[in-house]
Amino acid sequence: MTTTTIDGRTVHTNDEGFLTDPTEWDEQVAETLAARIGLELTAEHWRAIRFLRTDYAAQGETATLRRISTVGGFPVKTLFQLFPQKPAKKLAYVAGLPKPQGCV
């Protein structure tokens, strides 16, 4: 486990840059992480982020793209528009959660 500085505070990350302690996340961290991967967060991004964090708290693991779509009600096409190329992975990254199982 490594650490990095985001907005002047130290957070714990893995070797891919994912936060390893979801309690170190807040909305400012999300904005910074999103900017690092070229995203500017909109209300629809925030809706997906909040779903993912709530689902993680209830399930104990980061939802897959399929679960985000079926349980969260986000069409896959919309997720690819919001988080291009690897939506589940990018969404988890910005939400301060572990990478979903099966993501490469």
C-alpha positions as CSV (number, residue, x, y, z in Angstrom):
1,M,0.0,0.0,0.0
2,T,1.2,3.4,-0.9
3,T,0.1,7.0,-0.1
4,T,-0.4,10.0,-2.2
5,T,-1.4,13.6,-1.6
6,I,-4.7,14.8,-2.9
7,D,-5.8,18.4,-2.2
8,G,-3.1,18.7,0.5
9,R,-3.9,15.6,2.4
10,T,-2.4,12.1,2.4
11,V,-4.6,9.2,1.3
12,H,-3.8,5.5,1.0
13,T,-3.9,4.0,-2.5
14,N,-3.0,0.8,-4.2
15,D,-0.5,0.4,-7.0
16,E,-3.2,1.5,-9.6
17,G,-4.1,4.6,-7.6
18,F,-7.4,3.4,-6.2
19,L,-8.1,4.6,-2.7
20,T,-7.8,1.7,-0.2
21,D,-9.7,3.4,2.6
22,P,-13.1,4.7,1.4
23,T,-13.4,6.9,4.5
24,E,-10.6,9.1,3.1
25,W,-12.9,10.1,0.2
26,D,-15.0,13.2,-0.1
27,E,-16.5,15.2,-2.9
28,Q,-13.4,17.3,-3.3
29,V,-11.3,14.2,-3.7
30,A,-13.8,13.0,-6.3
31,E,-13.4,16.2,-8.3
32,T,-9.6,15.9,-8.2
33,L,-9.6,12.2,-9.2
34,A,-12.1,12.9,-12.0
35,A,-9.9,15.7,-13.3
36,R,-6.9,13.4,-13.3
37,I,-8.7,11.1,-15.8
38,G,-10.1,14.0,-17.8
39,L,-13.6,14.1,-16.5
40,E,-15.6,17.1,-15.3
41,L,-18.4,15.9,-13.0
42,T,-22.0,16.7,-13.8
43,A,-25.2,16.0,-11.8
44,E,-25.5,12.6,-13.7
45,H,-21.9,11.7,-12.7
46,W,-22.8,12.4,-9.1
47,R,-25.9,10.3,-9.3
48,A,-23.8,7.3,-10.4
49,I,-21.1,8.0,-7.8
50,R,-23.6,8.2,-5.0
51,F,-25.3,5.0,-6.1
52,L,-22.0,3.2,-6.2
53,R,-20.9,4.4,-2.8
54,T,-24.3,3.5,-1.2
55,D,-24.3,0.1,-2.9
56,Y,-20.7,-0.5,-1.7
57,A,-21.7,0.3,1.9
58,A,-24.6,-2.2,1.7
59,Q,-22.9,-5.0,-0.3
60,G,-19.3,-4.7,0.9
61,E,-17.9,-4.8,-2.6
62,T,-17.8,-2.5,-5.6
63,A,-20.6,-3.1,-8.0
64,T,-19.9,-4.4,-11.5
65,L,-21.1,-2.6,-14.6
66,R,-23.9,-5.1,-14.8
67,R,-25.1,-4.3,-11.3
68,I,-24.7,-0.6,-11.8
69,S,-27.0,-0.9,-14.8
70,T,-29.6,-3.3,-13.5
71,V,-29.8,-2.3,-9.8
72,G,-28.8,1.4,-10.2
73,G,-30.9,1.9,-13.3
74,F,-28.1,3.4,-15.4
75,P,-28.2,2.3,-19.1
76,V,-24.8,0.9,-20.1
77,K,-24.7,3.3,-23.0
78,T,-25.1,6.2,-20.6
79,L,-22.3,4.8,-18.3
80,F,-20.0,4.7,-21.3
81,Q,-20.8,8.3,-22.1
82,L,-20.2,9.4,-18.6
83,F,-17.1,7.3,-18.0
84,P,-15.6,6.5,-21.4
85,Q,-13.9,3.2,-22.3
86,K,-14.0,1.5,-18.8
87,P,-17.0,2.9,-17.0
88,A,-17.1,0.6,-13.9
89,K,-13.3,1.0,-13.3
90,K,-13.4,4.8,-13.8
91,L,-16.5,5.2,-11.7
92,A,-15.0,3.2,-8.8
93,Y,-11.8,5.2,-9.0
94,V,-13.6,8.6,-8.8
95,A,-15.9,7.2,-6.1
96,G,-12.9,6.3,-4.0
97,L,-13.8,2.6,-4.0
98,P,-11.8,-0.6,-4.9
99,K,-11.8,-1.7,-8.5
100,P,-14.7,-4.0,-9.2
101,Q,-14.1,-7.7,-9.5
102,G,-13.3,-8.7,-13.1
103,C,-12.0,-5.3,-14.2
104,V,-8.6,-5.3,-15.8
